[in-house]
Amino acid sequence: MGNKQMNINVENDDVVNAIGELRNDIRIMSDTMSKMQVVMDTGTLVGTIVRPMDSALGQLSVYKKRGI
């Protein structure tokens, strides 16, 4: 029983280039998304309503526990 060896050469430059392009696209998309702002229909930035919303939800919870 002799050992047979086969060499296979594969060109994968297209795959490597595609991965590089994909990484660049993701970087651009990430930069763009980090600059986005979510606003309410009133024009108020969503993050600015966190404290008032938290307070209102807390008050509703108190009322519910009291049966109001």
PyMOL commands that set and color helices and strands:
alter all, ss='L'
color gray80, all
select helices_A, chain A and resi 13-34+46-66
alter helices_A, ss='H'
color red, helices_A
deselect
rebuild
show_as cartoon
